[in-house]
Amino acid sequence: MSEAQTHVSARDAGELVGVRLVCPGQWWEHGRRYRAEELFTVCAEVWGRELLALTLETRSDVWLTVDTRGREQPEIHAANSPRLRWVLEEISDRLDTAPTPGDENRYAVPTETGFADTRLVGPAYDDAWGTFEPAARMRRLRALLPHTADDYEEITEGPVQYVTVRGEVLGFLWAARGGSAAGFEPRTAAGEPAFAAGRAWLTSLREAHRTGVPAPETLTWLSRRTPSAGMARIAHPRPRTSPSLDALEELSGRW
């Protein structure tokens, strides 16, 4: 089991020290346990030997009564929110102070014990995840690659075929069943390794594009190649079908 990633920074001649921990964790959904490599981020600011601030951030919507696509999820909330409440109460007891909720955002309304129930007033957006996250992830992936004209289209309206990229599940290579679109969807729960895998596989997709491989044939073309050193492998060479790119994006963001 991997440990938390630790990042340390110092300012003001080293007197002010910031420590950032990116923590893996697990959640329950429909009776199954899932793992995320970046479930929580803990940030601490210390001046000398005095703790100034401790911030807890979460990267999952399982603590909410309404998920980030605007759908009610009372069973998922009931299975997970007591764990978050317990963590906040433990931190409060150890620091002898109650937490200060963060600002409301497009996804959730923080409280001292978790997150508010937004089912009566409704979330800020009906589908916040679908509106903002896929585009943000694609911008992040593109920023890791040099500019080129050798790219497949990034959007398709019809069904897509896909294969899973593993170490653990890092993401999904996909290609439109018809048309000229193909790409990679990083699995949010896998954290930074998913973007590293995405960079490698998008580079391979660019090679396929330069070679003249039609988009619907890219998954077969890639499955037959030997991955470069450090590239995650394709888990199943026979592509599966998703009814839409949106459905595959949701799969990559959810689990």
N, C-alpha and C positions, 0 to 999 in steps of 0.2 A: 504494500500500500504506500503510495507516495505521500510525502510530507508537505507541509505548507512551504510556499516559496517566500523567502524573506528578502526585503529590500530596505536598505538603511541609507539615510541621507543626513547631512549635518550642515548647520548654518551658524552664523555669528560666532566664528572662531571655535566651532565645535560645541558650544554650550547648548544650542538647541538641536536636538537629535530627533529625527523622524524615523519610525520603524513601520514598515508596511508588510503585512502578512497576507498572502493569497492562499486561502484554505480550501482543501477538498472537503466534500461532505456527501451525505446521502439524503434522499427523500423518498417518501412512500406515495405510490399512485396506483389505485385500483388493485391493492393487495400485493404489488410488486415493489421491490426496492431498487432505486436507481442511484447512480453515482455521478457527481459533477466534480471536475478537477478545480473549478473556481466557483464554489458555491457562496463563500463569504470572503470579504476583504476586511481585515482589521488594521486600522491605522492608529498609531500612538505617537504623541508629541511629548517629549521629555525635556525639561530645562534643568540642567544639573542632575539632581536626583528626584526632582518633583515632576509627577505626571500632570501635564497641562490638559490634555484631551485624549479621549479614546473614542474612536469612531468605528461603528460596525455597519457594513454595507452588505446587501445580499444581491445575488444575481439570478434569483429564481422567483417565479410567481406562485409557487405552491403554498405560500403563506396567505394568499389572498382569497377572498370569497368569489371574486370575478377575475378570470385570468386575463392576460394582456391582449387577448383577442376578443375580449368583451363577453365571454361566456361564463355563466355561473358554474362554480365547482365546489359545492358544499362538502362533498365527501373528501376531496383532496385537502381542502382547508382544514377539516376536522382531524385528518390524520397527521398533519404537519404543524399547524399553528401552535399547538401546546408546547412543542419542542422549542420553538422560537421564543415563546413567552418564558419558558424555563431558563433559557440562556440569558435573556435580558434581566430576569430576576436575580440570577446568580451573579451577573456582573454588577448589578445595583447593590447587592449585599456586600460584595467584596470591596467595592469602592465607596460604600456608604453614601450613595447619592443616586437619585432616580435619573434615568436617561432623558435627554432632551430630544424629542422627535425631530427628524429632518424635515425639510420643506416638502410640501405636496408636489408631485410631479405628474407627468402624463400617465404614469402607470399605477400609482398607489398613494395613499394618505397614511404616513407613519404615525404611530402612537407610542406611548411608553411601554406597551406590552406587545407590540407587533404592528399590525396594520388595520385600519378602520374597515368596517363592512360597507362597501360602496353600492350594495344592491338596491338601496332605496333611491339614492341620488344619481347613480350611474357613474361609470368611470369617465375620465376626461375625454377619452377616445373610444369608439366602439371596437377598434382593432388597432391598438397602439403598436403592438409588435409587428404586425403586417405592414403598417404604414411606415414605420421608421427603421426597424432593425435590418431587414434584408438589404436595403439600400446602403445602410451604414457599414454592414459587413463587406459588401462588394467594394465600397470605396476604400476600406482598409486593405482588402486583398490587392486591389489595383495599385495601391501605394507601395506595395512590396515588390512590384514588377516594373521593369523599364517600359516606356511607351512603345507600342508597336501597332502596325495595321493588321498583324497576323492573329486576329482574335475572332472567335465565333461570336454570333449575337448572344446577348445575355438574357433575353426575354423571349418566351414563347407562350402562346395561349393554349396549346393543345397538350395531350399527354406527353410525359417524358419517360425514358428508360434510364435506370441508374444502377450503379454498382457501389458497394460499400467499401470505403478505405479504412483499413484497420491498423493498428497497434492495439489499442482499444479502438472503438469506433471514433474516427477522427472527422469523418464527413462523407459526402456522397458525390461521386462523379456522375454527371447526368448529360443526356443528349436528347434533343427533341426527336420524336418518332418521325416527324416530317418537318422540313424547313432547314434552317441553317444555324440553329442555336445549340450551344453546349457550354458546360461550365462545371463549377465545383461549389457545393454548399458546405461550409465548415460547421461541425457540430458544436453548438454553443457550450455544452457541458464539458467538452474536452479542453477548453481554454486555449492557451497559446499554441500548443502543438497542432491544433486544427488549422491555424492560419499558416504555420510552417508547411504543413502537408498541402494546403491549398496553393501556396506559392509554387511548390514543386510540380503539382499536377497541372496547374494552369500553364506553366512553362511547357510541359509536354503537350498540352492541347494546342499551344501556339505552333509547336513543331508539326503536329498533325495538320494544322491549317495551312502551313507553308508547303507541306507535302501534297496538299490537295485532297485530303481525306474528307469526304462528305460528313457533315455533322452526325447523321444517324449511324454512321459506321465507326465513330471515334471510340466508343467503349470497347468494341471488339479489337480495334487496332491497338489500344492501350493495354488491353488484357493480354495480348500476345507478346508484348515487349517485356524485357527484364527491367524492373525498376532500378533506378540509379541508387548508389549508396546513400543511405539515410532516408530514402523514400519509404513511406508506409505502403504495405501491399494491398492489392485488391482482394477482398475476402471471397467474392463469388463471381467468377467470370461470366456467368449467364445473367444478363441484365434483368432486373425486375421492373415493373411498370408502376408509375405513380399517375393518378388521373390528371395532375397538373403540376406545374413548377411551384405554385403556391402551396400545394399539399406537401411537396418535398421540403420546401423551406420550413414549413411548420414542423415536420418531422425532425429536421436538423436543429431547430430551436428548442424543441420540447425535450428530447431525450438524447 
